[in-house]
Each structure stands twice: as structure tokens, then as C-alpha cells.
């Protein structure tokens, strides 16, 4: 094995690239508006307000941001295959960099999935309710959502502070820092909580709007 021929990505370059790469791609491949509005129409037609539109924009952009990380995985694994099978110099960082990235992607994409209703839920009875009943049920079940989201936020914050305090790194050879990963847990939980707040506000608005429409 030719260790000298094998490039090892510096830790700082890994983290900087994950932050800088998505905005660069988003500028080059800018999609023109309508994502949040389309999500609102799919969400029972609730118009929302300025606050919900801001929160929905955050959920939308965070999802697009981390989705672009997938391009990194494709390029990194291509580099690994070439390095391993052509130059006989397997990397010590590609696999670890990719699974850490996908872990952060999973956490940070939660708000995007919740905005677009792509999360798993049992709706056998839910779909049979009228719009007002669905909105009312969503308002009731939001209690459990916020309990879970806030518990995730609190526990993630403790994990993050512990990782920062001990300057935690991975046990593998690359020994990359783990506190940014646990910081992504905090950010993902916060974004999910804000997405839930937006959904709650829109459900309340829909619930009372449908009630008023039924009375008129």
C-alpha cells in the first residue's frame, strides 16, 4: 500500500467545505420562489401569516442546503474508488466523512420533511375527517410533538456542551471533531421545533377559518 500517495483531507477543510459548498450551488442553480407557498397549499390551504412564511422559508432552505451535501458523498466515494483500486491507496477519511455528513443531513432535514408532510404518520382515520377535524386533531397532537422536539433539543444541547468541553473526536484514525456533529443535532432540533410552531399556527388559523365559514 502506498501511504504517501494517499491524500488526507484536513479537518478544517472538511467543515469549511460543508458550510460554503451549498450556498455556492444554490447561487448557481437558484430556483425561483414558490416552495413555501406550495407547501402551504398542500397543507390544507391555510394561508399562514408573515411569521409562518419566515419559518417555512427557514425549513425550506435548510432542507435544500443539506440536500446538496449528497454531491459531496458522490465525489468523495469516487475519489475513494480511484485511490483504492487504481493507486492501491485506500483513504482513512472518506467513509467516516460521509457517514458523519449523512447523520447531520438526516438531523437537519427534519424541518424540511415536516414542512412538506414527508414524515411517517398513520392517517387511516385522519383522512376521513373533514378539514376542521383534521386541523383540530393536528392541534391536539402537536402537544406530543413539542414534548418530543423540546426533549430532543435539551438532550442534544447537553451532548453538544459535553463534546465541546472534552474536545471530543472520533476514535478512528482520522480523529475528526465530533462537536460540530452534535451541534448539528441542536440546530436540527431547533429547526424542527420552529417548523412545528409554523404548522401549529397554520392549523389554528385553518381551524377557526373553517368554523367561521361553516357559520356564514
PyMOL commands that set and color helices and strands:
alter all, ss='L'
color gray80, all
select helices_A, chain A and resi 3-5+11-28+35-42+50-67+69-85+94-108+110-115+126-128+131-166+179-215
alter helices_A, ss='H'
color red, helices_A
deselect
rebuild
show_as cartoon
